[in-house]
Amino acid sequence: DPSIPDLMGDKEALIQAVLNIMGNAHQALRQALTADPCIRVKTRTLRQFTIGNTRH
């Protein structure tokens, strides 16, 4: 998503964290016996600001 600013960090750790959250959501939906289970992931920018000539 081009609206999200770059992030410094451990790529593999971030991927693993997202996978863990998704796995937990999947397990919770199975246990809840939801009729129409759906996991939706969205990204968005909460604030926008400019540093130098770069909009974040």
C-alpha positions in Angstrom: 0.0 0.0 0.0 1.8 3.2 -1.2 0.0 5.3 1.4 1.8 3.6 4.3 5.2 5.0 5.1 8.4 2.9 5.1 9.1 1.0 8.3 12.5 0.0 9.7 12.5 -3.3 11.4 13.0 -7.1 11.1 11.1 -8.2 8.0 10.9 -11.8 9.1 9.7 -10.9 12.6 7.0 -8.7 11.2 5.8 -11.4 8.8 5.8 -13.9 11.6 3.7 -11.6 13.8 1.1 -11.1 11.1 0.9 -14.8 10.5 0.5 -15.5 14.2 -2.4 -12.9 14.4 -4.1 -14.4 11.4 -3.7 -17.9 12.8 -5.2 -16.9 16.1 -8.1 -15.2 14.3 -8.6 -18.4 12.2 -8.6 -20.6 15.4 -11.0 -18.2 17.2 -13.5 -18.3 14.3 -13.4 -22.1 14.2 -14.1 -22.4 17.9 -16.9 -19.8 17.7 -18.7 -21.9 15.0 -19.5 -18.7 13.1 -21.9 -19.4 10.2 -20.0 -17.3 7.7 -16.5 -16.9 8.9 -14.4 -14.1 7.3 -11.0 -12.7 8.2 -10.4 -9.3 6.5 -7.1 -7.5 6.5 -6.9 -3.8 5.7 -4.2 -1.2 5.7 -4.6 2.5 6.1 -2.7 5.6 7.3 -4.0 7.0 10.5 -2.3 10.4 10.1 -0.6 12.2 7.3 2.3 14.6 7.7 5.1 15.9 5.7 8.8 15.8 6.6 11.0 17.6 4.1 9.3 16.9 0.8 8.1 13.4 1.8 4.4 12.9 2.7 3.8 10.2 5.3 
